[in-house]
Amino acid sequence: MNALLLWFGQAAGLAGSVLCLLALGMRIAGKYWLAGFQVGTLLQAGTAAMVFGALCFLAWLVDNARKR
């Protein structure tokens, strides 16, 4: 379970960062739509993914602290 939390945290954080950077780049370029989604929606999805990754890391840290 511990390794799964760590993997989910890393994957979600990376995916969220990529989505946020993509949304930022599109917005700077003056584009407001990408593949049928508004750029603001992609930014919110990226933020949600990073929050999920942070919560997975928090659960991983708590689980490691209990084992010591």
C-alpha positions in Angstrom: 0.0 0.0 0.0 2.8 2.3 0.9 4.5 1.9 -2.5 1.2 2.4 -4.3 0.6 5.7 -2.5 4.0 7.0 -3.4 3.5 6.0 -7.1 0.1 7.6 -7.2 1.4 10.8 -5.7 4.3 11.0 -8.2 2.1 10.2 -11.2 -0.7 12.6 -10.2 1.8 15.4 -9.4 3.5 15.0 -12.8 0.3 14.8 -14.7 -1.1 17.9 -12.9 2.1 19.8 -13.6 1.9 19.0 -17.3 -1.7 20.0 -17.5 -1.1 23.3 -15.7 1.9 24.1 -17.9 -0.1 23.2 -21.0 -3.0 25.4 -20.0 -0.6 28.3 -19.2 1.1 28.0 -22.5 -2.2 27.9 -24.4 -3.5 30.9 -22.5 -0.4 32.9 -23.2 -0.6 32.0 -26.9 -4.1 33.5 -26.9 -5.9 30.1 -27.4 -8.9 29.4 -25.2 -9.9 26.0 -26.4 -7.9 22.7 -26.7 -9.5 19.5 -27.9 -13.0 20.7 -27.0 -12.1 21.8 -23.5 -11.7 25.3 -22.2 -8.2 26.1 -21.1 -9.5 27.1 -17.6 -11.0 23.6 -17.2 -7.6 22.1 -18.0 -6.0 24.3 -15.4 -8.6 23.2 -12.8 -8.0 19.6 -13.7 -4.2 20.0 -13.3 -4.7 21.7 -9.9 -7.0 18.9 -8.7 -4.4 16.3 -9.9 -1.6 18.1 -8.0 -3.8 18.3 -4.8 -4.5 14.6 -5.1 -0.8 13.9 -5.5 -0.1 16.0 -2.4 -2.7 14.1 -0.4 -1.2 10.8 -1.5 2.2 12.0 -0.3 0.7 13.1 3.0 -0.8 9.7 3.5 2.5 8.1 2.6 4.3 10.3 5.2 1.8 9.5 7.9 2.0 5.8 7.2 5.9 5.9 7.4 5.7 7.9 10.7 3.4 5.3 12.3 5.8 2.5 11.4 8.7 4.1 13.3 
